[in-house]
């Protein structure tokens, strides 16, 4: 049984790996907070009448790290919108493929008519997007990313 001694470069590599993991975890944690805030903003809008509950049920978010979902919100069923919750989660998983690298927060409205409702001037995800545009730079600044 031999004793192996770490070289200084191996120690540096370990330290760097630990710091990358720490920062990644902090980013994911903060993106969860932002995702929840955005989701709340999107669900609380009263700019459209959600007759079936499917559109509001299709609202949710995922956090992606290097192409893999590391966190998914619940796609809460509203009224009888079980189809919307299922469709929203599936839609989010499809979009993930477009982001094979990096850490990404994706907030979605999964029903195929969400863009039509939004185009008529109703707030489906608009307030959520504005909130994310405000919160993300703030938290990046707090983490030391200018």
PyMOL CGO cylinders between C-alpha atoms (Angstrom):
from pymol import cmd
from pymol.cgo import CYLINDER

trace = [
    CYLINDER, 0.00, 0.00, 0.00, 1.80, 3.07, -1.24, 0.3, 1, 1, 1, 1, 1, 1,
    CYLINDER, 1.80, 3.07, -1.24, 1.31, 6.63, -0.28, 0.3, 1, 1, 1, 1, 1, 1,
    CYLINDER, 1.31, 6.63, -0.28, 0.55, 8.98, -3.11, 0.3, 1, 1, 1, 1, 1, 1,
    CYLINDER, 0.55, 8.98, -3.11, 1.27, 12.62, -2.79, 0.3, 1, 1, 1, 1, 1, 1,
    CYLINDER, 1.27, 12.62, -2.79, -0.82, 15.15, -4.63, 0.3, 1, 1, 1, 1, 1, 1,
    CYLINDER, -0.82, 15.15, -4.63, 1.15, 17.46, -6.80, 0.3, 1, 1, 1, 1, 1, 1,
    CYLINDER, 1.15, 17.46, -6.80, 0.50, 21.16, -6.45, 0.3, 1, 1, 1, 1, 1, 1,
    CYLINDER, 0.50, 21.16, -6.45, -1.29, 21.18, -9.82, 0.3, 1, 1, 1, 1, 1, 1,
    CYLINDER, -1.29, 21.18, -9.82, -3.67, 18.41, -8.64, 0.3, 1, 1, 1, 1, 1, 1,
    CYLINDER, -3.67, 18.41, -8.64, -4.48, 20.46, -5.54, 0.3, 1, 1, 1, 1, 1, 1,
    CYLINDER, -4.48, 20.46, -5.54, -5.13, 23.49, -7.71, 0.3, 1, 1, 1, 1, 1, 1,
    CYLINDER, -5.13, 23.49, -7.71, -7.35, 21.43, -10.01, 0.3, 1, 1, 1, 1, 1, 1,
    CYLINDER, -7.35, 21.43, -10.01, -9.32, 20.16, -6.99, 0.3, 1, 1, 1, 1, 1, 1,
    CYLINDER, -9.32, 20.16, -6.99, -9.71, 23.69, -5.65, 0.3, 1, 1, 1, 1, 1, 1,
    CYLINDER, -9.71, 23.69, -5.65, -10.91, 25.00, -9.00, 0.3, 1, 1, 1, 1, 1, 1,
    CYLINDER, -10.91, 25.00, -9.00, -13.39, 22.12, -9.34, 0.3, 1, 1, 1, 1, 1, 1,
    CYLINDER, -13.39, 22.12, -9.34, -14.76, 22.86, -5.85, 0.3, 1, 1, 1, 1, 1, 1,
    CYLINDER, -14.76, 22.86, -5.85, -15.17, 26.55, -6.65, 0.3, 1, 1, 1, 1, 1, 1,
    CYLINDER, -15.17, 26.55, -6.65, -16.90, 25.82, -9.96, 0.3, 1, 1, 1, 1, 1, 1,
    CYLINDER, -16.90, 25.82, -9.96, -19.30, 23.47, -8.17, 0.3, 1, 1, 1, 1, 1, 1,
    CYLINDER, -19.30, 23.47, -8.17, -19.96, 26.06, -5.45, 0.3, 1, 1, 1, 1, 1, 1,
    CYLINDER, -19.96, 26.06, -5.45, -20.72, 28.78, -8.00, 0.3, 1, 1, 1, 1, 1, 1,
    CYLINDER, -20.72, 28.78, -8.00, -22.87, 26.44, -10.10, 0.3, 1, 1, 1, 1, 1, 1,
    CYLINDER, -22.87, 26.44, -10.10, -24.92, 25.48, -7.03, 0.3, 1, 1, 1, 1, 1, 1,
    CYLINDER, -24.92, 25.48, -7.03, -25.34, 29.16, -6.10, 0.3, 1, 1, 1, 1, 1, 1,
    CYLINDER, -25.34, 29.16, -6.10, -26.50, 29.99, -9.63, 0.3, 1, 1, 1, 1, 1, 1,
    CYLINDER, -26.50, 29.99, -9.63, -29.02, 27.15, -9.65, 0.3, 1, 1, 1, 1, 1, 1,
    CYLINDER, -29.02, 27.15, -9.65, -30.34, 28.07, -6.19, 0.3, 1, 1, 1, 1, 1, 1,
    CYLINDER, -30.34, 28.07, -6.19, -30.82, 31.70, -7.21, 0.3, 1, 1, 1, 1, 1, 1,
    CYLINDER, -30.82, 31.70, -7.21, -32.40, 30.75, -10.53, 0.3, 1, 1, 1, 1, 1, 1,
    CYLINDER, -32.40, 30.75, -10.53, -34.92, 28.64, -8.60, 0.3, 1, 1, 1, 1, 1, 1,
    CYLINDER, -34.92, 28.64, -8.60, -35.86, 31.74, -6.62, 0.3, 1, 1, 1, 1, 1, 1,
    CYLINDER, -35.86, 31.74, -6.62, -36.19, 33.81, -9.80, 0.3, 1, 1, 1, 1, 1, 1,
    CYLINDER, -36.19, 33.81, -9.80, -38.14, 31.02, -11.50, 0.3, 1, 1, 1, 1, 1, 1,
    CYLINDER, -38.14, 31.02, -11.50, -40.61, 30.87, -8.61, 0.3, 1, 1, 1, 1, 1, 1,
    CYLINDER, -40.61, 30.87, -8.61, -41.04, 34.65, -8.64, 0.3, 1, 1, 1, 1, 1, 1,
    CYLINDER, -41.04, 34.65, -8.64, -41.62, 34.64, -12.40, 0.3, 1, 1, 1, 1, 1, 1,
    CYLINDER, -41.62, 34.64, -12.40, -44.03, 31.74, -12.18, 0.3, 1, 1, 1, 1, 1, 1,
    CYLINDER, -44.03, 31.74, -12.18, -46.02, 33.49, -9.46, 0.3, 1, 1, 1, 1, 1, 1,
    CYLINDER, -46.02, 33.49, -9.46, -46.17, 36.67, -11.56, 0.3, 1, 1, 1, 1, 1, 1,
    CYLINDER, -46.17, 36.67, -11.56, -47.37, 34.73, -14.61, 0.3, 1, 1, 1, 1, 1, 1,
    CYLINDER, -47.37, 34.73, -14.61, -49.99, 32.75, -12.67, 0.3, 1, 1, 1, 1, 1, 1,
    CYLINDER, -49.99, 32.75, -12.67, -51.39, 35.80, -10.91, 0.3, 1, 1, 1, 1, 1, 1,
    CYLINDER, -51.39, 35.80, -10.91, -52.06, 37.85, -14.03, 0.3, 1, 1, 1, 1, 1, 1,
    CYLINDER, -52.06, 37.85, -14.03, -55.72, 38.46, -14.68, 0.3, 1, 1, 1, 1, 1, 1,
    CYLINDER, -55.72, 38.46, -14.68, -55.35, 39.68, -18.23, 0.3, 1, 1, 1, 1, 1, 1,
    CYLINDER, -55.35, 39.68, -18.23, -57.09, 36.65, -19.74, 0.3, 1, 1, 1, 1, 1, 1,
    CYLINDER, -57.09, 36.65, -19.74, -59.91, 34.35, -18.75, 0.3, 1, 1, 1, 1, 1, 1,
    CYLINDER, -59.91, 34.35, -18.75, -58.56, 30.83, -18.45, 0.3, 1, 1, 1, 1, 1, 1,
    CYLINDER, -58.56, 30.83, -18.45, -61.75, 28.92, -19.23, 0.3, 1, 1, 1, 1, 1, 1,
    CYLINDER, -61.75, 28.92, -19.23, -60.36, 25.38, -19.06, 0.3, 1, 1, 1, 1, 1, 1,
    CYLINDER, -60.36, 25.38, -19.06, -57.38, 25.98, -16.78, 0.3, 1, 1, 1, 1, 1, 1,
    CYLINDER, -57.38, 25.98, -16.78, -55.03, 24.50, -19.38, 0.3, 1, 1, 1, 1, 1, 1,
    CYLINDER, -55.03, 24.50, -19.38, -53.11, 27.68, -20.20, 0.3, 1, 1, 1, 1, 1, 1,
    CYLINDER, -53.11, 27.68, -20.20, -52.41, 28.57, -16.56, 0.3, 1, 1, 1, 1, 1, 1,
    CYLINDER, -52.41, 28.57, -16.56, -51.62, 24.92, -15.82, 0.3, 1, 1, 1, 1, 1, 1,
    CYLINDER, -51.62, 24.92, -15.82, -49.07, 24.87, -18.65, 0.3, 1, 1, 1, 1, 1, 1,
    CYLINDER, -49.07, 24.87, -18.65, -47.00, 27.57, -16.90, 0.3, 1, 1, 1, 1, 1, 1,
    CYLINDER, -47.00, 27.57, -16.90, -43.78, 26.40, -15.31, 0.3, 1, 1, 1, 1, 1, 1,
    CYLINDER, -43.78, 26.40, -15.31, -40.02, 26.49, -15.50, 0.3, 1, 1, 1, 1, 1, 1,
    CYLINDER, -40.02, 26.49, -15.50, -36.95, 24.32, -15.71, 0.3, 1, 1, 1, 1, 1, 1,
    CYLINDER, -36.95, 24.32, -15.71, -33.33, 24.99, -14.89, 0.3, 1, 1, 1, 1, 1, 1,
    CYLINDER, -33.33, 24.99, -14.89, -30.89, 23.40, -17.30, 0.3, 1, 1, 1, 1, 1, 1,
    CYLINDER, -30.89, 23.40, -17.30, -27.19, 22.79, -16.73, 0.3, 1, 1, 1, 1, 1, 1,
    CYLINDER, -27.19, 22.79, -16.73, -25.23, 21.64, -19.76, 0.3, 1, 1, 1, 1, 1, 1,
    CYLINDER, -25.23, 21.64, -19.76, -28.30, 20.23, -21.49, 0.3, 1, 1, 1, 1, 1, 1,
    CYLINDER, -28.30, 20.23, -21.49, -29.72, 18.38, -18.47, 0.3, 1, 1, 1, 1, 1, 1,
    CYLINDER, -29.72, 18.38, -18.47, -32.66, 19.45, -16.35, 0.3, 1, 1, 1, 1, 1, 1,
    CYLINDER, -32.66, 19.45, -16.35, -31.43, 19.97, -12.80, 0.3, 1, 1, 1, 1, 1, 1,
    CYLINDER, -31.43, 19.97, -12.80, -34.70, 21.40, -11.48, 0.3, 1, 1, 1, 1, 1, 1,
    CYLINDER, -34.70, 21.40, -11.48, -38.28, 21.47, -12.69, 0.3, 1, 1, 1, 1, 1, 1,
    CYLINDER, -38.28, 21.47, -12.69, -41.14, 23.42, -11.15, 0.3, 1, 1, 1, 1, 1, 1,
    CYLINDER, -41.14, 23.42, -11.15, -44.45, 21.79, -10.57, 0.3, 1, 1, 1, 1, 1, 1,
    CYLINDER, -44.45, 21.79, -10.57, -46.84, 22.47, -13.40, 0.3, 1, 1, 1, 1, 1, 1,
    CYLINDER, -46.84, 22.47, -13.40, -49.73, 23.08, -11.03, 0.3, 1, 1, 1, 1, 1, 1,
    CYLINDER, -49.73, 23.08, -11.03, -53.13, 21.96, -12.30, 0.3, 1, 1, 1, 1, 1, 1,
    CYLINDER, -53.13, 21.96, -12.30, -55.65, 24.82, -12.31, 0.3, 1, 1, 1, 1, 1, 1,
    CYLINDER, -55.65, 24.82, -12.31, -59.37, 24.03, -12.62, 0.3, 1, 1, 1, 1, 1, 1,
    CYLINDER, -59.37, 24.03, -12.62, -59.46, 20.94, -14.85, 0.3, 1, 1, 1, 1, 1, 1,
    CYLINDER, -59.46, 20.94, -14.85, -56.21, 21.77, -16.64, 0.3, 1, 1, 1, 1, 1, 1,
    CYLINDER, -56.21, 21.77, -16.64, -54.45, 18.43, -16.33, 0.3, 1, 1, 1, 1, 1, 1,
    CYLINDER, -54.45, 18.43, -16.33, -53.75, 18.45, -20.06, 0.3, 1, 1, 1, 1, 1, 1,
    CYLINDER, -53.75, 18.45, -20.06, -52.10, 21.86, -19.73, 0.3, 1, 1, 1, 1, 1, 1,
    CYLINDER, -52.10, 21.86, -19.73, -49.80, 20.73, -16.93, 0.3, 1, 1, 1, 1, 1, 1,
    CYLINDER, -49.80, 20.73, -16.93, -48.71, 17.70, -18.94, 0.3, 1, 1, 1, 1, 1, 1,
    CYLINDER, -48.71, 17.70, -18.94, -48.24, 19.74, -22.12, 0.3, 1, 1, 1, 1, 1, 1,
    CYLINDER, -48.24, 19.74, -22.12, -46.27, 22.44, -20.30, 0.3, 1, 1, 1, 1, 1, 1,
    CYLINDER, -46.27, 22.44, -20.30, -43.83, 19.94, -18.81, 0.3, 1, 1, 1, 1, 1, 1,
    CYLINDER, -43.83, 19.94, -18.81, -43.37, 18.23, -22.19, 0.3, 1, 1, 1, 1, 1, 1,
    CYLINDER, -43.37, 18.23, -22.19, -42.82, 21.56, -23.95, 0.3, 1, 1, 1, 1, 1, 1,
    CYLINDER, -42.82, 21.56, -23.95, -40.16, 22.58, -21.42, 0.3, 1, 1, 1, 1, 1, 1,
    CYLINDER, -40.16, 22.58, -21.42, -38.34, 19.28, -21.98, 0.3, 1, 1, 1, 1, 1, 1,
    CYLINDER, -38.34, 19.28, -21.98, -38.38, 19.83, -25.75, 0.3, 1, 1, 1, 1, 1, 1,
    CYLINDER, -38.38, 19.83, -25.75, -36.84, 23.30, -25.44, 0.3, 1, 1, 1, 1, 1, 1,
    CYLINDER, -36.84, 23.30, -25.44, -34.01, 21.97, -23.26, 0.3, 1, 1, 1, 1, 1, 1,
    CYLINDER, -34.01, 21.97, -23.26, -32.39, 20.43, -26.34, 0.3, 1, 1, 1, 1, 1, 1,
    CYLINDER, -32.39, 20.43, -26.34, -31.64, 23.93, -27.62, 0.3, 1, 1, 1, 1, 1, 1,
    CYLINDER, -31.64, 23.93, -27.62, -29.31, 24.58, -24.65, 0.3, 1, 1, 1, 1, 1, 1,
    CYLINDER, -29.31, 24.58, -24.65, -26.57, 21.91, -24.59, 0.3, 1, 1, 1, 1, 1, 1,
    CYLINDER, -26.57, 21.91, -24.59, -24.16, 24.17, -22.68, 0.3, 1, 1, 1, 1, 1, 1,
    CYLINDER, -24.16, 24.17, -22.68, -24.37, 26.58, -19.78, 0.3, 1, 1, 1, 1, 1, 1,
    CYLINDER, -24.37, 26.58, -19.78, -26.92, 27.19, -17.05, 0.3, 1, 1, 1, 1, 1, 1,
    CYLINDER, -26.92, 27.19, -17.05, -30.33, 28.32, -18.27, 0.3, 1, 1, 1, 1, 1, 1,
    CYLINDER, -30.33, 28.32, -18.27, -33.67, 29.24, -16.71, 0.3, 1, 1, 1, 1, 1, 1,
    CYLINDER, -33.67, 29.24, -16.71, -36.57, 28.48, -19.05, 0.3, 1, 1, 1, 1, 1, 1,
    CYLINDER, -36.57, 28.48, -19.05, -40.02, 29.79, -18.13, 0.3, 1, 1, 1, 1, 1, 1,
    CYLINDER, -40.02, 29.79, -18.13, -42.72, 28.39, -20.41, 0.3, 1, 1, 1, 1, 1, 1,
    CYLINDER, -42.72, 28.39, -20.41, -46.38, 28.50, -21.29, 0.3, 1, 1, 1, 1, 1, 1,
    CYLINDER, -46.38, 28.50, -21.29, -46.83, 25.15, -22.97, 0.3, 1, 1, 1, 1, 1, 1,
    CYLINDER, -46.83, 25.15, -22.97, -50.20, 25.37, -24.67, 0.3, 1, 1, 1, 1, 1, 1,
    CYLINDER, -50.20, 25.37, -24.67, -49.96, 25.85, -28.43, 0.3, 1, 1, 1, 1, 1, 1,
    CYLINDER, -49.96, 25.85, -28.43, -52.29, 28.86, -28.27, 0.3, 1, 1, 1, 1, 1, 1,
    CYLINDER, -52.29, 28.86, -28.27, -50.27, 30.76, -25.63, 0.3, 1, 1, 1, 1, 1, 1,
    CYLINDER, -50.27, 30.76, -25.63, -48.58, 32.92, -28.26, 0.3, 1, 1, 1, 1, 1, 1,
    CYLINDER, -48.58, 32.92, -28.26, -51.96, 33.76, -29.81, 0.3, 1, 1, 1, 1, 1, 1,
    CYLINDER, -51.96, 33.76, -29.81, -53.35, 34.89, -26.44, 0.3, 1, 1, 1, 1, 1, 1,
    CYLINDER, -53.35, 34.89, -26.44, -50.20, 36.94, -25.85, 0.3, 1, 1, 1, 1, 1, 1,
    CYLINDER, -50.20, 36.94, -25.85, -50.41, 38.48, -29.34, 0.3, 1, 1, 1, 1, 1, 1,
    CYLINDER, -50.41, 38.48, -29.34, -53.88, 39.79, -28.53, 0.3, 1, 1, 1, 1, 1, 1,
    CYLINDER, -53.88, 39.79, -28.53, -52.32, 41.98, -25.84, 0.3, 1, 1, 1, 1, 1, 1,
    CYLINDER, -52.32, 41.98, -25.84, -52.93, 39.71, -22.88, 0.3, 1, 1, 1, 1, 1, 1,
    CYLINDER, -52.93, 39.71, -22.88, -50.17, 39.00, -20.37, 0.3, 1, 1, 1, 1, 1, 1,
    CYLINDER, -50.17, 39.00, -20.37, -49.30, 35.30, -20.48, 0.3, 1, 1, 1, 1, 1, 1,
    CYLINDER, -49.30, 35.30, -20.48, -45.56, 35.51, -19.72, 0.3, 1, 1, 1, 1, 1, 1,
    CYLINDER, -45.56, 35.51, -19.72, -44.87, 39.20, -20.32, 0.3, 1, 1, 1, 1, 1, 1,
    CYLINDER, -44.87, 39.20, -20.32, -44.78, 40.20, -16.65, 0.3, 1, 1, 1, 1, 1, 1,
    CYLINDER, -44.78, 40.20, -16.65, -42.66, 37.14, -15.85, 0.3, 1, 1, 1, 1, 1, 1,
    CYLINDER, -42.66, 37.14, -15.85, -40.16, 38.10, -18.55, 0.3, 1, 1, 1, 1, 1, 1,
    CYLINDER, -40.16, 38.10, -18.55, -39.94, 41.68, -17.29, 0.3, 1, 1, 1, 1, 1, 1,
    CYLINDER, -39.94, 41.68, -17.29, -39.39, 40.43, -13.75, 0.3, 1, 1, 1, 1, 1, 1,
    CYLINDER, -39.39, 40.43, -13.75, -36.63, 38.06, -14.89, 0.3, 1, 1, 1, 1, 1, 1,
    CYLINDER, -36.63, 38.06, -14.89, -34.97, 40.89, -16.84, 0.3, 1, 1, 1, 1, 1, 1,
    CYLINDER, -34.97, 40.89, -16.84, -34.88, 42.85, -13.58, 0.3, 1, 1, 1, 1, 1, 1,
    CYLINDER, -34.88, 42.85, -13.58, -33.89, 40.07, -11.15, 0.3, 1, 1, 1, 1, 1, 1,
    CYLINDER, -33.89, 40.07, -11.15, -31.20, 38.20, -13.10, 0.3, 1, 1, 1, 1, 1, 1,
    CYLINDER, -31.20, 38.20, -13.10, -28.77, 41.14, -13.40, 0.3, 1, 1, 1, 1, 1, 1,
    CYLINDER, -28.77, 41.14, -13.40, -29.31, 41.96, -9.72, 0.3, 1, 1, 1, 1, 1, 1,
    CYLINDER, -29.31, 41.96, -9.72, -28.43, 38.49, -8.53, 0.3, 1, 1, 1, 1, 1, 1,
    CYLINDER, -28.43, 38.49, -8.53, -25.47, 38.18, -10.92, 0.3, 1, 1, 1, 1, 1, 1,
    CYLINDER, -25.47, 38.18, -10.92, -24.11, 41.41, -9.50, 0.3, 1, 1, 1, 1, 1, 1,
    CYLINDER, -24.11, 41.41, -9.50, -24.54, 40.06, -5.96, 0.3, 1, 1, 1, 1, 1, 1,
    CYLINDER, -24.54, 40.06, -5.96, -22.57, 36.96, -6.93, 0.3, 1, 1, 1, 1, 1, 1,
    CYLINDER, -22.57, 36.96, -6.93, -19.75, 39.11, -8.29, 0.3, 1, 1, 1, 1, 1, 1,
    CYLINDER, -19.75, 39.11, -8.29, -20.51, 38.82, -12.00, 0.3, 1, 1, 1, 1, 1, 1,
    CYLINDER, -20.51, 38.82, -12.00, -20.62, 42.31, -13.47, 0.3, 1, 1, 1, 1, 1, 1,
]
cmd.load_cgo(trace, "trace")
